[in-house]
Amino acid sequence: MRLTRVSVLLLLLLLAGPAGAVDRVAITVLQTSDLHANLLPWDYARGAEGAWGLARVATRIREIRKTAPNVLLLDGGDTIQGAPTGWLEARRPAGGPHFVAAAMSALGYDAMAVGNHEFNFGMDVLRRAQRDSSFPWVSANTRNEADGSAAFPEYLVKELDGIRVGVLGLTTPNIPGWEPLANRPGLKWEDPVATAGRLVPLLRGRERCDVVVVLLHGGLEIDLATGEPNGTAHENRAAALARDVPGVDLILMGHTHRRLPLTRVHGVPVIQPGRWGEALARVDLVVERSGGKSTIVEANGTLLPSDASVAIDPEVAAIARAPHERALSYLGEALATASGPFPGGRARLEDTALLDLVNETQLEVTGADLSLTSLLPFRFDGWEAGPVTVRQVYALYPYENQLVVLEVDGARLRSILEHAASYYGTVDWRDGRLVITPRAGMTPYNFDVLQGASYRVDPTAPVGSRVRELRFKGRDVTDGDLFSLAVNSYRAQGSGGYTALKGAKLLRSYNDEVRELLVERLRKAGTIQPRTDRNWFLAPETAWAPVPPPVAVPAVPAGTR
């Protein structure tokens, strides 16, 4: 009997393994973000090939899966809007899956964070694409206003070789600052840091997760070189998540379109793959199991670019073919003929025929007293003389903004223009000319220009007192004067720092998007002439000096849509 007991004990010890045995598991996390409906490497604004697209990323994904045993494939959101393919898909009659959802499902994505641009076409289009996806759309901080319940799945838990990985989805909380209420009915957004503080302990505890990954549609609210705030904490919360939420092992970022190789913020690895599938983020984790405890002992990451050396995946290309052909047909339509060039390069330094065309269209449609718009692309050369196609209008106005009319008084109007004038940063005299550089931290498309009133801007004056001689119909504008102002729905929410517009009385709204109103006006016009009335101008002579590229990490300005 004693011999039997000893034999059983030895067997149990052998099964349990040697005391202090260490087991290591390799986990590969792959991430895309801000695809914006770009499946193919094609620049729809220029009509040329581009170094991006999910079809190229797909080739890398499939290659990695051949050698990596435990792969988690995630996306950071803003998938269904952006390229013309996405806009046309939103208007396609029901029938067949959403092409972006179909492509991502074919690649076996595990989860996608919900981005702010998912709401651009309204909830019907969003829910359709969500239903067509074989993977969950996760956003723990998007809640139903009625009862506070989750509007989307909060997280995903996936077991890989015995390691339980929790993926917590979070969305930029500033959607009410960008998106009209009609596109987000009954929803509210919690601070992602508070949401993570509540759910990360749950993932570690009740869900028994060994690894916790935050999949964030949002970026960094600090300057990595200095650690100082960059002014975008209302929409970007990655640094606060790393600092204030214990138990987070990895943060996968998006939203700002930045390409950021793996770095550590407050000790937590963070990475961001840019936009449009221009790179695939890869993070390799090594998890060590010992004595019933799991610990990440290695975390290495890289960005894998989607350049021309990467082959196009045939399955994704086949899914993209029909939407791509629809877009090419739509963009190729000739709308009107420009009798002369409509330059755009100096649109933030002087009144231009290009932005006058946008403002005049908004005034014509609405009958408002005033109109406000901006040059939306970061850099835009304008239109040459000759045919103007839908592609050129799309390049000028890439966003799905609708048109609204607000009531503003003279004080609000001046505040709006002063905020626009704050775009001008350093001012230097060189060889008798004034050289102006944009203010760091203010995105170029947040420089708005007004039509319907005249004014002068002195960029050498202190911020807040640069707008001079503001007149309406030849009369000085007083604080108590009332005006109707045509503006896009994005700006009407107070976005871009235009807090003076937030809360302004809504007089009327239009279902048509500004871009489509421009298309219709050009169709009817036949010939357009480049005219400008120089209703606004800079007081001194100016010359343009580009902002030097950042030294530490290449990036577009923070807060990019």
C-alpha positions in Angstrom: 0.0 0.0 0.0 2.8 2.4 0.9 4.6 1.6 -2.4 1.4 2.4 -4.3 1.1 5.8 -2.5 4.7 6.7 -3.4 4.2 5.7 -7.0 1.1 7.9 -7.3 2.9 10.9 -5.7 5.8 10.5 -8.2 3.4 10.4 -11.1 1.8 13.6 -9.9 5.1 15.3 -9.6 6.2 14.3 -13.0 2.9 15.6 -14.5 3.3 18.9 -12.7 6.8 19.3 -14.1 10.0 20.3 -12.3 9.7 22.8 -9.5 10.1 26.4 -10.8 9.6 25.4 -14.4 9.3 28.4 -16.7 7.1 28.4 -19.8 7.4 31.1 -22.5 4.6 32.0 -25.0 5.1 34.3 -28.0 2.2 36.5 -29.0 2.2 38.7 -32.1 -0.2 41.7 -32.1 -0.9 43.3 -35.5 -2.7 46.6 -35.9 -4.0 48.8 -38.6 -5.9 52.1 -38.0 -7.6 54.9 -39.9 -8.0 52.9 -43.1 -10.7 55.3 -44.2 -12.1 52.9 -46.8 -8.7 52.6 -48.6 -8.4 49.0 -49.7 -6.3 49.6 -52.8 -3.1 51.6 -53.1 -4.8 54.4 -55.0 -4.8 58.2 -54.5 -8.3 59.1 -55.5 -7.6 62.9 -55.2 -4.6 62.7 -57.6 -5.7 59.8 -59.7 -2.4 58.0 -59.1 -0.9 55.0 -57.2 -0.2 55.4 -53.5 2.0 53.6 -50.9 -0.9 52.3 -48.8 -4.0 50.2 -48.8 -5.3 47.2 -47.0 -4.6 45.0 -50.0 -0.9 45.4 -49.4 -1.2 45.1 -45.6 -3.1 41.9 -46.2 0.0 40.4 -47.8 2.1 41.2 -44.8 -0.6 39.7 -42.5 -0.7 36.5 -44.3 3.1 36.2 -44.4 3.4 36.8 -40.6 0.7 34.2 -39.9 2.9 31.5 -41.7 5.6 31.8 -39.0 4.0 33.4 -35.9 1.9 30.8 -34.0 -0.3 33.2 -31.9 -1.5 36.2 -33.9 -4.0 38.9 -32.7 -5.2 41.2 -35.6 -6.8 44.5 -34.5 -7.9 47.8 -36.1 -8.0 51.2 -34.4 -11.1 52.5 -36.2 -12.2 55.1 -38.8 -12.6 52.4 -41.4 -15.8 53.1 -43.4 -15.4 56.8 -44.2 -12.8 58.8 -46.1 -12.1 57.6 -49.6 -14.8 58.2 -52.2 -15.4 54.4 -52.2 -16.7 54.8 -48.6 -19.0 57.7 -49.4 -20.5 55.9 -52.4 -20.9 52.7 -50.4 -23.0 54.6 -47.8 -25.4 55.6 -50.6 -25.6 52.2 -52.2 -28.9 50.5 -51.9 -29.0 47.6 -49.4 -27.8 44.3 -50.8 -24.5 42.6 -50.2 -22.0 43.3 -47.4 -20.2 46.5 -46.8 -17.0 46.1 -48.8 -14.7 47.2 -46.0 -16.3 44.8 -43.5 -16.1 42.1 -46.1 -12.3 42.6 -46.6 -11.5 42.8 -42.9 -13.6 39.7 -42.2 -11.8 37.8 -45.0 -8.5 38.6 -43.2 -9.8 37.4 -39.9 -9.7 40.5 -37.8 -10.3 39.9 -34.2 -11.7 43.3 -33.2 -11.9 46.9 -34.3 -12.2 50.0 -32.1 -15.0 52.4 -33.1 -13.7 55.7 -34.6 -15.3 59.1 -34.7 -15.7 58.9 -38.5 -17.8 55.7 -38.2 -20.6 58.1 -37.3 -20.3 60.4 -40.3 -23.0 58.7 -42.3 -25.4 58.2 -39.4 -26.3 55.1 -37.3 -28.0 53.1 -40.1 -24.8 52.9 -42.2 -22.7 52.3 -39.1 -24.9 49.5 -37.8 -25.0 47.9 -41.3 -21.2 47.8 -41.5 -21.1 46.5 -37.9 -23.5 43.7 -38.7 -21.5 42.8 -41.8 -18.3 42.3 -39.8 -17.3 38.9 -38.5 -15.5 40.6 -35.6 -16.7 42.9 -32.8 -16.6 46.6 -32.9 -15.4 47.5 -29.4 -15.9 50.8 -27.6 -16.3 50.7 -23.8 -16.7 54.4 -23.3 -19.5 54.9 -25.9 -22.7 54.6 -23.8 -26.4 54.9 -24.2 -27.7 58.2 -22.7 -31.0 56.6 -21.6 -29.5 54.1 -19.1 -25.7 54.4 -19.3 -25.4 50.9 -20.8 -22.7 50.1 -23.3 -23.6 51.0 -26.9 -21.0 48.6 -28.3 -19.1 45.5 -26.9 -16.7 46.8 -24.3 -13.9 44.3 -24.8 -12.7 41.1 -26.3 -11.0 38.2 -24.5 -9.1 35.8 -26.6 -7.0 32.8 -25.4 -3.7 32.2 -27.3 -1.7 29.1 -26.3 -3.2 29.3 -22.8 -2.6 33.0 -22.4 -5.7 35.1 -22.0 -5.5 38.4 -23.8 -8.0 41.2 -23.1 -8.6 43.9 -25.7 -10.3 47.0 -24.3 -11.8 49.2 -27.0 -11.9 53.0 -26.4 -13.0 55.9 -28.6 -12.0 59.5 -28.7 -14.6 61.3 -26.4 -14.9 64.5 -28.5 -17.4 63.1 -31.0 -20.1 65.6 -29.7 -17.7 68.3 -30.7 -17.6 67.2 -34.3 -20.6 65.2 -35.1 -24.2 66.5 -35.5 -26.7 65.1 -33.0 -28.6 63.4 -35.9 -25.6 61.2 -36.6 -25.2 60.0 -33.0 -28.7 59.9 -31.4 -28.9 58.8 -27.8 -25.2 58.4 -27.3 -22.7 59.8 -25.0 -18.9 59.4 -24.4 -17.2 58.8 -21.1 -13.6 59.8 -20.5 -11.5 56.9 -21.7 -9.3 57.0 -18.7 -12.2 56.7 -16.3 -13.6 53.8 -18.4 -10.3 52.0 -18.4 -9.9 52.5 -14.7 -13.1 50.7 -14.2 -12.6 47.8 -16.7 -8.9 47.0 -16.6 -9.3 45.6 -13.0 -12.3 43.6 -14.3 -10.2 42.1 -17.1 -7.4 41.3 -14.7 -9.8 39.9 -12.2 -13.1 38.3 -13.3 -11.9 37.7 -16.9 -8.5 36.3 -15.7 -6.5 38.1 -18.4 -2.8 37.6 -18.4 -2.3 40.5 -21.0 -4.4 43.7 -21.3 -4.2 45.6 -24.6 -5.9 49.0 -25.0 -7.2 49.5 -28.5 -7.7 53.3 -28.6 -9.1 55.4 -31.3 -7.1 58.3 -30.1 -3.5 59.5 -29.9 -1.0 61.2 -27.6 -1.9 64.5 -25.9 1.7 65.3 -25.1 4.8 66.2 -27.0 7.0 63.1 -26.8 10.2 65.2 -26.8 9.3 67.5 -23.9 6.4 65.7 -22.2 4.4 68.9 -22.3 0.7 69.0 -23.3 0.0 69.5 -27.0 -3.5 71.0 -26.5 -5.5 67.9 -27.6 -6.4 66.3 -24.3 -10.1 66.7 -25.2 -9.7 64.1 -27.9 -6.4 62.2 -27.2 -5.9 60.4 -24.0 -3.1 57.8 -24.5 -0.6 59.4 -22.2 -3.1 59.7 -19.4 -4.1 56.0 -19.9 -0.5 55.0 -19.6 0.1 57.1 -16.5 -3.2 56.7 -14.6 -4.4 53.1 -15.3 -2.4 50.3 -13.8 -2.4 47.0 -15.5 -2.2 48.1 -19.1 0.5 46.2 -21.0 0.2 47.8 -24.5 -1.7 50.7 -26.1 -2.5 50.6 -29.8 -3.3 54.1 -31.0 -5.1 55.8 -33.9 -7.1 58.9 -34.9 -4.2 61.3 -35.4 -2.8 59.6 -38.5 0.6 59.5 -36.9 3.2 56.9 -37.6 4.9 56.1 -34.3 7.2 53.1 -33.9 7.1 51.3 -30.5 8.0 53.7 -27.7 7.3 53.8 -24.0 5.1 56.4 -22.3 5.1 56.3 -18.6 6.6 52.8 -19.0 3.8 51.4 -21.2 4.6 50.4 -24.8 2.6 52.4 -27.3 2.6 52.2 -31.1 0.6 53.8 -34.0 0.6 52.7 -37.7 -0.5 55.9 -39.4 -3.4 56.0 -41.8 -4.9 54.3 -44.9 -2.9 51.1 -44.4 0.4 52.9 -45.1 2.0 50.6 -42.5 1.2 47.6 -40.3 2.1 47.8 -36.7 3.6 44.6 -35.3 4.3 44.0 -31.6 5.9 40.8 -30.4 5.2 39.9 -26.8 6.9 37.2 -24.8 4.8 36.0 -21.9 6.6 34.0 -19.2 4.5 31.6 -17.1 5.9 30.5 -13.8 4.3 29.3 -10.6 0.8 30.1 -11.9 1.8 33.7 -12.7 2.2 35.3 -16.2 4.5 38.1 -16.9 5.5 39.9 -20.1 9.3 39.7 -20.3 9.7 41.1 -23.8 7.8 43.7 -25.9 9.3 44.6 -29.3 7.6 46.4 -32.1 8.0 47.8 -35.6 6.1 49.4 -38.4 6.0 47.5 -41.7 5.4 49.9 -44.6 3.1 49.2 -47.5 5.4 50.3 -50.3 5.5 49.1 -53.9 7.7 46.1 -52.9 4.7 44.6 -51.1 2.4 42.6 -53.4 -1.3 43.3 -53.6 -3.4 40.5 -52.0 -5.7 39.1 -54.7 -8.7 38.4 -52.3 -8.8 41.9 -50.9 -8.3 43.3 -54.4 -11.2 41.3 -55.7 -13.5 42.7 -52.9 -12.3 46.2 -53.7 -12.8 46.0 -57.5 -16.4 47.0 -57.8 -16.3 49.9 -55.3 -13.1 51.2 -56.9 -14.6 51.2 -60.4 -17.7 53.0 -59.1 -15.4 55.6 -57.5 -13.4 56.1 -60.7 -16.5 56.6 -62.7 -17.9 59.1 -60.3 -14.7 61.1 -59.9 -14.1 61.3 -63.6 -17.2 63.3 -64.4 -16.4 66.7 -65.9 -18.5 69.4 -64.2 -17.5 72.7 -65.6 -14.6 74.6 -67.3 -12.4 77.0 -65.4 -11.6 80.0 -67.6 -8.4 80.6 -65.6 -6.5 79.0 -62.7 -7.9 78.8 -59.2 -4.7 78.8 -57.1 -4.8 77.4 -53.5 -1.2 77.6 -52.2 -1.7 81.0 -50.5 -5.3 80.5 -49.3 -4.1 81.0 -45.7 -2.4 84.3 -46.6 -4.8 86.0 -48.9 -8.3 85.9 -50.2 -8.6 83.4 -53.1 -11.1 82.6 -55.8 -11.0 79.0 -54.6 -12.4 79.7 -51.2 -14.6 82.4 -52.5 -16.2 79.8 -54.6 -17.0 77.6 -51.6 -18.3 80.6 -49.6 -20.4 81.9 -52.4 -22.0 78.5 -52.9 -22.9 78.4 -49.2 -24.4 81.9 -49.4 -26.3 81.0 -52.6 -27.8 77.9 -51.0 -28.7 79.4 -47.6 -29.3 83.1 -48.3 -27.3 83.8 -45.2 -25.6 87.2 -44.5 -22.2 85.6 -44.0 -20.3 82.4 -44.8 -17.3 80.8 -43.2 -15.0 78.1 -44.7 -11.4 76.9 -44.8 -9.0 75.2 -47.0 -9.4 71.6 -45.8 -6.3 69.8 -47.4 -3.1 70.5 -45.6 -1.5 71.5 -48.9 -3.5 72.3 -52.0 -2.1 73.8 -55.2 -5.6 74.6 -56.6 -7.1 74.0 -60.0 -5.6 74.7 -63.4 -7.6 76.4 -66.2 -9.6 73.8 -68.1 -12.1 71.1 -67.1 -13.0 70.7 -63.4 -14.0 67.2 -62.4 -15.6 65.7 -59.4 -12.1 64.5 -58.4 -10.9 68.0 -58.1 -13.9 69.0 -55.9 -13.3 65.9 -53.8 -9.6 66.9 -53.4 -10.7 70.4 -52.3 -13.5 69.3 -50.0 -12.7 65.7 -48.8 -15.1 65.6 -45.7 -18.8 64.8 -45.5 -19.8 68.0 -43.8 -23.4 69.3 -44.1 -24.4 72.9 -44.1 -26.1 74.8 -41.3 -27.0 78.4 -40.6 -26.4 79.9 -37.2 -27.2 83.2 -35.6 -24.2 85.1 -34.3 -23.8 88.6 -32.9 -20.9 90.9 -33.7 -19.0 89.9 -30.6 -19.1 86.2 -31.6 -18.1 87.1 -35.1 -15.1 88.9 -34.0 -14.1 86.1 -31.6 -14.4 83.6 -34.5 -12.1 85.7 -36.7 -9.6 86.3 -33.9 -9.3 82.6 -33.4 -8.7 82.1 -37.1 -6.0 84.8 -37.0 -4.3 83.0 -34.1 -3.1 80.6 -36.8 -0.2 82.9 -37.5 2.7 82.1 -35.3 6.2 83.6 -35.5 6.5 86.8 -37.5 9.9 88.0 -38.8 11.0 90.7 -41.2 13.5 89.4 -43.8 14.8 91.5 -46.6 11.9 93.9 -46.2 9.3 91.2 -46.3 7.2 89.8 -43.5 7.7 86.0 -43.1 5.0 84.2 -41.2 5.1 80.6 -39.9 2.0 78.9 -38.7 1.4 78.5 -34.9 2.5 75.1 -33.7 -0.5 73.0 -32.5 -3.1 74.6 -34.8 -4.1 72.4 -37.6 -4.0 74.2 -41.0 -7.7 73.4 -41.9 -8.7 75.3 -38.8 -7.8 78.7 -40.4 -11.3 79.9 -41.5 -12.0 82.8 -43.9 -15.2 84.9 -44.0 -17.3 86.0 -46.9 -20.0 88.7 -46.7 -18.0 91.1 -44.5 -14.7 92.9 -44.9 -11.8 92.9 -42.5 -8.0 93.3 -42.1 -5.7 91.0 -40.2 -2.5 92.3 -38.6 -0.4 89.2 -37.8 2.2 91.3 -35.9 -0.4 92.2 -33.3 -0.9 90.1 -30.1 -3.3 87.1 -30.4 -6.8 88.2 -29.7 -6.4 91.7 -31.1 -5.4 91.1 -34.7 -8.7 91.7 -36.6 -9.2 95.3 -37.7 -11.8 97.3 -39.6 -14.5 94.6 -39.5 -17.4 95.9 -41.6 -20.7 94.7 -43.0 -22.1 96.5 -46.0 -19.7 99.4 -45.4 -20.7 99.8 -41.7 -18.5 99.0 -38.7 -19.7 95.8 -36.9 -20.8 96.3 -33.3 -21.0 93.6 -30.6 -24.8 93.7 -30.7 -25.3 93.3 -34.4 -27.0 90.1 -35.4 -26.1 88.0 -38.5 -27.0 84.7 -40.1 -23.8 82.7 -40.7 -23.5 79.7 -43.1 -21.0 77.2 -41.8 -20.4 73.4 -42.1 -21.8 71.1 -39.5 -18.3 70.2 -38.2 -17.4 73.8 -37.4 -20.9 74.5 -36.0 -20.1 72.1 -33.1 -17.3 74.4 -32.0 -14.6 72.1 -33.5 -11.0 73.4 -34.1 -11.2 75.7 -31.1 -14.1 77.8 -32.5 -15.8 77.8 -29.1 -17.7 81.0 -30.0 -19.8 78.9 -32.4 -20.7 76.3 -29.9 -24.2 77.1 -28.5 -25.0 79.6 -31.2 -28.7 79.5 -32.2 -29.4 77.1 -35.1 -31.6 78.8 -37.7 -31.7 76.0 -40.3 -29.8 73.0 -41.5 -29.5 71.2 -44.8 -29.2 67.5 -45.6 -26.9 67.9 -48.6 -23.2 67.9 -48.0 -21.2 70.9 -48.9 -19.1 69.0 -51.4 -22.3 67.8 -53.2 -23.6 71.4 -53.2 -20.3 72.5 -54.9 -20.7 69.6 -57.5 -24.3 70.7 -58.3 -23.3 74.4 -58.6 -20.5 73.6 -61.0 -22.7 71.3 -63.1 -25.1 74.2 -63.6 -22.4 76.8 -64.2 -20.8 75.5 -67.3 -17.9 78.0 -67.1 -16.4 79.4 -63.9 -14.2 82.5 -63.7 -11.6 82.9 -60.9 -12.9 86.0 -59.1 -12.1 87.3 -55.7 -13.2 90.5 -54.0 -10.3 90.7 -51.5 -12.8 91.2 -48.7 -10.0 90.2 -46.2 -6.3 90.7 -46.3 -3.1 90.8 -44.2 -2.0 94.3 -43.4 1.7 93.9 -44.3 3.3 92.2 -47.3 3.8 88.5 -46.5 5.8 85.5 -47.6 5.3 81.9 -46.8 7.8 79.9 -44.7 7.0 76.2 -44.2 7.1 74.7 -40.7 10.3 72.7 -40.3 9.7 69.0 -40.0 9.6 67.6 -36.4 13.0 66.2 -35.3 11.9 63.4 -32.9 9.0 61.7 -34.6 7.5 62.5 -38.0 3.9 63.5 -37.5 1.1 65.5 -38.9 -0.3 68.1 -36.6 -2.1 66.8 -33.5 -5.9 66.5 -33.7 -6.0 65.4 -37.3 -9.5 64.3 -38.2 
